Amino acid sequence: MLNFGLTSIDIAAKRQQRMLRTLGQNLLSIDAEGACDTTIVTSNKHEREALLTAVVLQGIVVAQTADGVLEPHVKCASWLMQALGYFDEIPQNPITRMAVQRFGMVDVMLAISRQRRPYAPQNFILNQPDHNRWDTTEPSFHKMTGCPQPLMCFLVRIAHLACDVSEGLETNTDESAILNEAFKLDTELRAWGSGYSGIPVQCERSPLDILTECFYWTAHLLLARRVFRDQTCSPRVQHLVRVCFGLMDHLSTGCGPDSSLPQPFYIAAREAISSDDRAWVRQKHESMTAYYREQQRNSAMELIEQIWETTDKLRELGNGSGWSREIELSIVDNYVQALDRGACFFIF
């Protein structure tokens, strides 16, 4: 936004305000009921597509500022997607398709970051696995996000299952149906990623392939922590954390695909418990922020430090209190969930 230091903060702020005013004026011009009418949408489709693209791109700009709040942009984009019918069909315009793909990935990763459901409906066409349609045609979803489209679909299902579990705990409902679905998802995920074995041999694979595997093991980590509710200190969670860190260590800062590493990195980082792992996380974070200047990376790291400090204290308190495993896990996870839901930053 500052054009690599070639423009001033004042000019950038004025342009930002002008863009927001323009978006606001265009959104106000759309009647909520009229936007759902097929004839109106069809007659103004190019304008609506341009507006959708602008909202998505503006959201990315906002997400790179220190105090940028992305949630309103994603909500607005979701409303426009519904009005244009793009939850049900693929846009023919390549630029609009790029915006739809960007929306889909940001929507699910923001939902995971906030521990809530995505805004897009589960029957969103992008949420139905179709590698040939989305990853092998341009603009390629995989190349654009670092995550293959079928794997993104697994992340969507995990986000919804995690919310099912959370809501079930609040209402004391039977978890058997949720767990049956979770075991089914786990089996399908392992079948999809059967070629992945963990830490790669140096120089054997491309950075994009390593990044893809980072997303794959992050999906397993989310499934373990938020659906099966394994504790951070459990052998399965710590094994997944070490696999993720080992893969990430093979992505040198500035290699290109590593620009899409923040979500897997900060999701795995919060589960680090050893001093060595935490030292590696801090070093990797500093390396990435020295190259990629998104200010919200620092907000993510501050949240992780807060999680480490407080959950360590909660676990120490739990060890001496005679709490059951369920109570201790509930206290720790509820605290982290509250932090996530109250956060404003987002990076991808």
C-alpha positions as CSV (number, residue, x, y, z in Angstrom):
1,M,0.0,0.0,0.0
2,L,3.0,2.3,0.6
3,N,4.5,1.3,-2.7
4,F,7.8,0.0,-1.1
5,G,8.3,3.3,0.7
6,L,7.9,5.5,-2.4
7,T,4.7,7.2,-1.1
8,S,3.7,8.7,2.2
9,I,1.4,7.4,4.8
10,D,-0.9,10.4,4.4
11,I,-1.4,9.8,0.7
12,A,-1.9,6.1,1.2
13,A,-4.5,6.8,4.0
14,K,-6.4,9.3,1.7
15,R,-6.5,6.7,-1.1
16,Q,-7.7,4.1,1.3
17,Q,-10.5,6.3,2.5
18,R,-11.5,7.1,-1.1
19,M,-11.6,3.4,-1.9
20,L,-13.8,2.7,1.1
21,R,-16.1,5.5,0.3
22,T,-16.5,4.3,-3.3
23,L,-17.2,0.7,-2.1
24,G,-19.7,2.0,0.4
25,Q,-21.5,4.1,-2.2
26,N,-21.8,1.2,-4.6
27,L,-23.1,-1.1,-1.9
28,L,-25.7,1.4,-0.8
29,S,-26.9,1.5,-4.4
30,I,-27.8,-2.2,-4.4
31,D,-31.2,-2.8,-3.0
32,A,-31.1,-5.9,-0.9
33,E,-34.3,-7.3,-2.3
34,G,-33.6,-6.2,-5.9
35,A,-30.1,-7.9,-5.7
36,C,-31.8,-11.2,-5.3
37,D,-33.9,-10.7,-8.5
38,T,-32.4,-12.5,-11.4
39,T,-33.1,-9.8,-14.0
40,I,-31.5,-7.1,-11.9
41,V,-28.4,-9.2,-11.2
42,T,-28.1,-10.1,-14.9
43,S,-28.4,-6.5,-16.1
44,N,-25.7,-5.3,-13.7
45,K,-23.6,-8.4,-13.6
46,H,-20.3,-6.8,-14.7
47,E,-20.7,-4.0,-12.2
48,R,-21.5,-6.5,-9.4
49,E,-18.5,-8.6,-10.4
50,A,-16.2,-5.6,-10.3
51,L,-17.6,-4.7,-6.9
52,L,-17.0,-8.2,-5.6
53,T,-13.4,-8.2,-6.9
54,A,-12.8,-4.8,-5.3
55,V,-14.2,-5.8,-1.9
56,V,-12.0,-9.0,-1.9
57,L,-8.9,-7.1,-2.9
58,Q,-9.6,-4.3,-0.5
59,G,-9.9,-6.9,2.2
60,I,-6.5,-8.2,1.4
61,V,-5.1,-4.6,1.7
62,V,-6.8,-4.1,5.0
63,A,-5.5,-7.4,6.3
64,Q,-1.9,-6.1,5.8
65,T,-2.3,-3.1,8.1
66,A,-1.6,-3.2,11.8
67,D,-5.2,-2.8,12.9
68,G,-7.0,-4.0,9.9
69,V,-10.3,-5.9,10.5
70,L,-11.2,-8.2,7.7
71,E,-14.5,-9.6,9.0
72,P,-16.8,-6.9,7.4
73,H,-15.1,-7.4,4.0
74,V,-15.7,-11.2,4.1
75,K,-19.3,-10.7,5.2
76,C,-19.9,-8.2,2.4
77,A,-18.2,-10.5,-0.2
78,S,-20.4,-13.4,1.0
79,W,-23.5,-11.3,0.4
80,L,-22.4,-10.3,-3.1
81,M,-21.5,-13.9,-3.9
82,Q,-25.1,-14.9,-2.9
83,A,-26.5,-12.1,-5.0
84,L,-24.5,-13.1,-8.1
85,G,-25.2,-16.8,-7.7
86,Y,-21.6,-17.7,-7.4
87,F,-22.1,-20.1,-4.6
88,D,-23.7,-22.3,-7.2
89,E,-21.7,-21.6,-10.4
90,I,-18.2,-20.9,-11.5
91,P,-17.6,-17.3,-12.9
92,Q,-16.5,-17.3,-16.5
93,N,-14.5,-14.1,-16.1
94,P,-10.9,-15.1,-15.0
95,I,-10.5,-12.1,-12.7
96,T,-13.9,-12.8,-11.0
97,R,-13.0,-16.5,-10.6
98,M,-9.7,-15.4,-8.9
99,A,-11.8,-13.2,-6.5
100,V,-14.1,-16.1,-5.8
101,Q,-11.2,-18.5,-5.1
102,R,-9.6,-15.9,-2.9
103,F,-12.8,-15.4,-1.0
104,G,-13.3,-19.2,-0.5
105,M,-9.8,-19.7,1.0
106,V,-9.9,-16.6,3.2
107,D,-13.4,-17.5,4.4
108,V,-12.4,-20.9,5.6
109,M,-9.1,-19.8,7.1
110,L,-10.7,-16.8,8.9
111,A,-13.4,-19.2,10.2
112,I,-10.7,-21.5,11.6
113,S,-8.8,-18.5,13.1
114,R,-12.0,-17.4,14.8
115,Q,-13.2,-20.9,15.7
116,R,-16.6,-20.4,14.0
117,R,-18.3,-21.6,10.8
118,P,-17.4,-20.2,7.4
119,Y,-19.9,-17.6,5.9
120,A,-20.2,-19.6,2.7
121,P,-22.8,-22.4,2.7
122,Q,-21.5,-26.0,2.8
123,N,-22.9,-26.6,-0.7
124,F,-20.7,-23.8,-2.1
125,I,-19.4,-25.1,-5.4
126,L,-15.8,-24.4,-4.4
127,N,-16.4,-26.6,-1.3
128,Q,-17.0,-29.7,-3.4
129,P,-13.7,-31.4,-4.2
130,D,-12.8,-31.2,-7.9
131,H,-9.1,-31.1,-8.5
132,N,-9.4,-31.1,-12.3
133,R,-11.8,-28.1,-12.3
134,W,-10.0,-25.9,-9.9
135,D,-6.3,-26.8,-9.7
136,T,-5.4,-27.7,-13.3
137,T,-7.1,-24.8,-15.0
138,E,-6.1,-21.1,-14.7
139,P,-6.2,-19.4,-12.4
140,S,-5.1,-22.5,-10.5
141,F,-6.5,-22.6,-6.9
142,H,-3.5,-24.7,-5.8
143,K,-0.9,-22.3,-7.1
144,M,-2.7,-19.2,-5.9
145,T,-3.2,-20.4,-2.3
146,G,-0.6,-23.2,-1.8
147,C,-3.5,-25.5,-0.8
148,P,-5.1,-27.9,-3.3
149,Q,-8.8,-27.4,-3.7
150,P,-9.7,-30.9,-2.3
151,L,-7.6,-30.2,0.8
152,M,-9.4,-26.9,1.3
153,C,-12.7,-28.9,1.2
154,F,-11.4,-31.0,4.1
155,L,-10.6,-27.9,6.0
156,V,-14.2,-26.6,5.5
157,R,-15.5,-29.9,6.9
158,I,-13.2,-29.8,9.9
159,A,-14.3,-26.2,10.6
160,H,-17.9,-27.3,10.7
161,L,-17.2,-30.4,12.7
162,A,-15.3,-28.4,15.3
163,C,-18.3,-26.1,15.7
164,D,-20.6,-29.1,16.0
165,V,-18.3,-30.4,18.8
166,S,-18.2,-27.1,20.6
167,E,-22.0,-26.6,20.3
168,G,-22.6,-30.2,21.5
169,L,-20.5,-29.6,24.6
170,E,-22.5,-26.5,25.5
171,T,-25.8,-28.4,25.2
172,N,-24.6,-31.8,26.5
173,T,-25.7,-33.6,23.4
174,D,-24.5,-37.0,22.3
175,E,-21.3,-36.8,20.3
176,S,-21.4,-40.2,18.6
177,A,-22.8,-39.0,15.3
178,I,-20.2,-36.2,15.2
179,L,-17.3,-38.6,16.0
180,N,-18.5,-41.1,13.4
181,E,-18.3,-38.3,10.8
182,A,-14.9,-37.3,12.2
183,F,-13.5,-40.8,11.8
184,K,-14.9,-40.9,8.2
185,L,-13.2,-37.6,7.4
186,D,-10.0,-38.8,9.0
187,T,-10.0,-41.9,6.8
188,E,-10.7,-39.9,3.7
189,L,-8.0,-37.3,4.6
190,R,-5.4,-40.0,5.1
191,A,-6.3,-41.7,1.8
192,W,-6.0,-38.3,0.0
193,G,-2.6,-37.6,1.5
194,S,-1.2,-41.2,1.4
195,G,1.8,-40.0,-0.5
196,Y,3.0,-37.7,2.3
197,S,5.4,-39.1,4.8
198,G,6.6,-36.1,6.8
199,I,9.9,-34.3,6.7
200,P,11.4,-34.2,3.2
201,V,14.9,-34.9,2.1
202,Q,16.7,-31.7,1.2
203,C,16.2,-30.6,-2.5
204,E,14.0,-33.5,-3.4
205,R,10.7,-31.5,-3.7
206,S,9.5,-28.1,-4.8
207,P,8.6,-25.4,-2.2
208,L,5.0,-25.5,-3.4
209,D,4.8,-29.3,-2.7
210,I,6.3,-28.8,0.8
211,L,3.8,-26.0,1.5
212,T,1.0,-28.3,0.4
213,E,2.1,-30.9,2.8
214,C,2.2,-28.3,5.6
215,F,-1.5,-27.6,4.9
216,Y,-2.1,-31.4,4.9
217,W,-0.6,-32.0,8.4
218,T,-2.2,-28.8,9.7
219,A,-5.6,-30.3,8.8
220,H,-4.7,-33.4,10.9
221,L,-3.6,-31.1,13.7
222,L,-6.9,-29.2,13.6
223,L,-8.8,-32.5,13.5
224,A,-7.0,-33.8,16.6
225,R,-7.2,-30.6,18.7
226,R,-10.7,-29.3,17.8
227,V,-12.7,-32.3,16.9
228,F,-11.1,-35.3,18.7
229,R,-10.1,-32.8,21.5
230,D,-6.6,-34.2,22.1
231,Q,-4.6,-32.2,24.6
232,T,-1.7,-30.1,23.4
233,C,0.7,-32.4,25.3
234,S,-0.7,-35.6,23.8
235,P,1.7,-37.7,21.7
236,R,-0.4,-37.4,18.6
237,V,-0.5,-33.6,18.7
238,Q,3.2,-33.2,19.5
239,H,4.1,-35.6,16.7
240,L,2.0,-33.5,14.2
241,V,3.7,-30.3,15.5
242,R,7.2,-31.7,15.0
243,V,6.2,-32.9,11.4
244,C,4.9,-29.4,10.6
245,F,7.9,-27.7,12.0
246,G,10.3,-30.0,10.1
247,L,8.6,-29.3,6.8
248,M,8.4,-25.6,7.5
249,D,12.1,-25.6,8.2
250,H,12.7,-26.7,4.6
251,L,10.9,-23.6,3.3
252,S,13.5,-20.9,3.1
253,T,12.2,-17.4,3.7
254,G,11.5,-15.6,0.4
255,C,11.3,-18.8,-1.7
256,G,7.8,-17.7,-3.0
257,P,5.3,-20.3,-1.8
258,D,6.3,-19.5,1.8
259,S,4.3,-16.3,1.6
260,S,1.2,-18.5,2.1
261,L,2.8,-20.2,5.2
262,P,1.4,-18.0,8.0
263,Q,-1.8,-19.9,8.6
264,P,-0.2,-23.4,9.0
265,F,2.7,-21.9,10.9
266,Y,0.7,-20.0,13.5
267,I,-1.8,-22.8,13.9
268,A,1.0,-25.3,14.7
269,A,3.1,-22.8,16.7
270,R,0.5,-22.4,19.4
271,E,0.8,-26.1,20.2
272,A,4.6,-25.9,20.9
273,I,5.4,-26.8,24.5
274,S,9.2,-27.5,24.6
275,S,11.6,-24.6,25.0
276,D,13.4,-25.7,21.9
277,D,10.3,-25.7,19.8
278,R,9.2,-22.3,21.1
279,A,12.7,-20.9,20.4
280,W,12.4,-22.2,16.8
281,V,9.0,-20.7,16.4
282,R,10.3,-17.3,17.5
283,Q,13.3,-17.5,15.2
284,K,11.1,-18.6,12.2
285,H,8.7,-15.7,12.9
286,E,11.5,-13.2,13.0
287,S,12.9,-14.5,9.8
288,M,9.5,-14.2,8.0
289,T,8.7,-10.8,9.4
290,A,12.0,-9.4,8.3
291,Y,11.1,-10.4,4.7
292,Y,7.3,-10.1,4.6
293,R,6.3,-6.9,6.3
294,E,2.6,-7.6,7.1
295,Q,2.2,-6.0,10.5
296,Q,-0.4,-8.5,11.6
297,R,2.2,-11.3,11.8
298,N,3.4,-9.6,15.0
299,S,-0.2,-9.6,16.3
300,A,-0.4,-13.4,15.6
301,M,2.9,-14.0,17.5
302,E,1.8,-11.8,20.4
303,L,-1.4,-14.0,20.7
304,I,0.7,-17.2,20.6
305,E,3.0,-15.8,23.4
306,Q,-0.1,-15.1,25.4
307,I,-1.5,-18.6,24.8
308,W,1.8,-20.2,25.8
309,E,2.1,-18.2,29.0
310,T,-1.5,-18.5,30.2
311,T,-2.1,-22.2,29.2
312,D,1.2,-23.1,30.9
313,K,-0.1,-21.6,34.1
314,L,-3.5,-23.2,33.7
315,R,-2.0,-26.6,33.2
316,E,0.3,-26.2,36.3
317,L,-2.8,-25.1,38.3
318,G,-4.7,-28.1,37.0
319,N,-1.9,-30.6,37.9
320,G,-2.1,-29.6,41.5
321,S,-5.9,-29.2,41.8
322,G,-7.0,-32.8,41.2
323,W,-9.1,-31.6,38.2
324,S,-10.2,-34.4,35.8
325,R,-8.7,-34.4,32.3
326,E,-12.0,-33.2,30.9
327,I,-12.2,-30.2,33.2
328,E,-8.6,-29.2,32.6
329,L,-9.0,-29.5,28.8
330,S,-12.2,-27.6,28.9
331,I,-10.7,-24.7,30.8
332,V,-7.6,-24.4,28.6
333,D,-9.6,-24.8,25.3
334,N,-12.3,-22.4,26.4
335,Y,-9.7,-19.8,27.2
336,V,-8.0,-20.2,23.8
337,Q,-11.4,-20.1,22.0
338,A,-12.3,-16.9,23.7
339,L,-9.0,-15.3,22.6
340,D,-9.5,-16.5,19.0
341,R,-13.1,-15.2,18.8
342,G,-12.1,-11.8,20.3
343,A,-9.1,-11.3,17.9
344,C,-9.3,-8.8,15.1
345,F,-6.2,-9.6,13.0
346,F,-5.9,-12.1,10.1
347,I,-3.1,-13.0,7.8
348,F,-3.0,-15.2,4.8
